[in-house]
Amino acid sequence: MDKKQLRSVIRNLKAQASQQYMQVQSRRVFEIIEASAPFQSSRNILLYHSLPDELPTHDVIDRWKEMKNIYLPRVNGDVLDIVPLGKELSNDNRFNISEPTGATVNPDIIDLIIVPAVALDVQGHRLGRGKGYYDRLLDTTGAYTIGVAFDFQLVENVPVEEHDKRLNAVVTASKHQFDIITV
């Protein structure tokens, strides 16, 4: 199955998932992550402000924003800028997604990146939405990376290309693998 076909399969599975399923899965995924050594030892964490079809992150952002330095990505042309979580988010962008306002920071300060995925495999391969934003970001940082997804998004093999970056860990509600590759 190629990337386009896999995205279509996952899109159909997401359409069948209930809000309750998504919330339960999200709670379990973040319980696993929050208890992990990479999370516990990280001070500067890049999360994502979830879209309706992604593993919800709003609760985890609220839970940790006073104890950790939380950053969110902001699309800037073909790259993701890293911006500290502020009081305001703006939807004034070409994707109409909530992004932080404010000054950017150097990606080198980030200790941990929680990466959304369309699909993951236990070898640390990730299928994104197809624009390469996270692959380009991961090319610029030595941060520990954790891919997160719903159980149905964990597949045996994600199709990969040379530019695709592997993750250090993958976490779903029922399966997780840390230290696939070391930083």
N, C-alpha and C positions, 0 to 999 in steps of 0.2 A: 504494500500500500504506500503510495507517495504522500507527500505532505498535504497536498490539496485534498486528497481523499480522506486522510485522517482528520483534518480539520472539519470536514463535512460530517463524518461519523460522530465526532465529539459534539459538534453543534447540535445534532439531533438528540443525543443523549442529554445534553444540558437542557434542551427544551422540555424534556420529560421530567426533569428533577423538580421536586417541590421546594418551596422556601424552607419548610421545616427540615428537609433532608440537608439542604445547603447549610443551614445554621448549625445543625448537629455535627456535620462533617467539619465545619470551620472550627467549632469549639474543640473538637478532639485534635485536629491538626495543630492548633496553637497551644494546646496543653502539652503536646509532645515537644514542640519547639521551645516553649518557655521553660521546660524542665531540662533542656539539653545544655551541655557544656558550652557549645558555641554561643548560644543566646545568653547564658548566664555571664559569660566572660566579656561580652560585647557591651560597649558604651554607646557607640554611634551606629544606629541601625537604619538602613534604608528599607522601608516598606513601600507598599503601593496603596493608593486610595482606590478600593475595589469598584469595579463596574458591576452591574447587576448579574452578569453571568460568570463572575469570578468568585473564588473563595473569599468570603467577606472578611475584611480587615478592620472595619471601623471600630469594633469593640476592642481589639488588641491595641490599636493606636491609642484609644482613650485610656485603656488600662495602664499603658507604659509611658505615656508622654511626660509624666512628672518624674519618672525614675531613670529613664534612658533618654538619650538625644535621638529623637525620631526625625527622619528625613523622608521626603517624598520626591519622586521623579517629576520632571516637567519637560515636555517635548520641546526641543529647540532645533528646528530643521530636521536633520537626520540623527540627532543625538539626544540623549536624556541628560538634562541638567539635574544636579542634586541640590535640593532646597530644604532648609530647615522647616519643620512643621511650624506653621504660624497660626494665627487666629483666623486668617481668611484663606479661602480657596476660591479659585476663579474657574468658570467654565468657558471663558473667552478664548477658545482655541479651536483649531480645525476639527478636532475629534469630539468636541463638546464634553470633555471629561474634567472632573474636578482636579485641579492642579494647584500647588502652593504658589503664593506670590512671594516676592522678596528676592534677596541676593542669593546667588549660587555659592556652593562650596566646592573645594577640590575633592574629587572622588577618593583620593588617597586617605582621607580621614575616616572613611566608612570601614567598620569592623565586620559587619554582617549585612548581607543583602537577602531579603526575602523576595523571591522571584515568582511572579505568576506564570502559569503555563496553560497552553491548550492541551498538551499531553506530556507525560514524563515516562521514563523507564528507569529501572533500578541501576542502570549503568551511569546515570547522571546526565543523560541526554534529555533535552527539552525542545519541545515544539512550541513556538510562540505564535503570534498572530501574523507573522510574515514580513514585518518591516525591519527586523534586525536591531531594534533599539537596544534591547538588553544584551545581545551579543557584542555590540560595539561598546557598551558600558563595561561589560565584564572584561573586555580586552584592556581596559585602562586602570583596573583596580586589582589589588591583591586580597580583597575582602573574601571572607568565607561566604559561600552561596548556598542557599536552601531553596529548592524548587518546591512549590506547594500546589496541590490539586485535589479535586474530589477523587474518590476511589475509582470511579469509572474512567478517569483520565489517565490512570496508570496502565500503560500498555507494555507488551513484551519488548518491542523494539521501536524506538522513534527513528524515522529516517533522518540521517544526518548528512551535512555537507561540510566542506573544509572550514568554512567560517563559523560554524556552530560551536559554541563554547559549552563544555561540560560543567556540571554543577558539583559542589562538594557533597551535597546531600539532597535527597528527595523525601518528602513527607506527604502521605495521605492519611486518612483517618485509620485505616487498617494496616498500613505497611509504611515503614520508614527505614531508610538506609543513610547513615551518617558516614563521613570520611571516605566517600567513594574515591575522591582524589584529595590529596592534602595540599594546603596552601603553601 
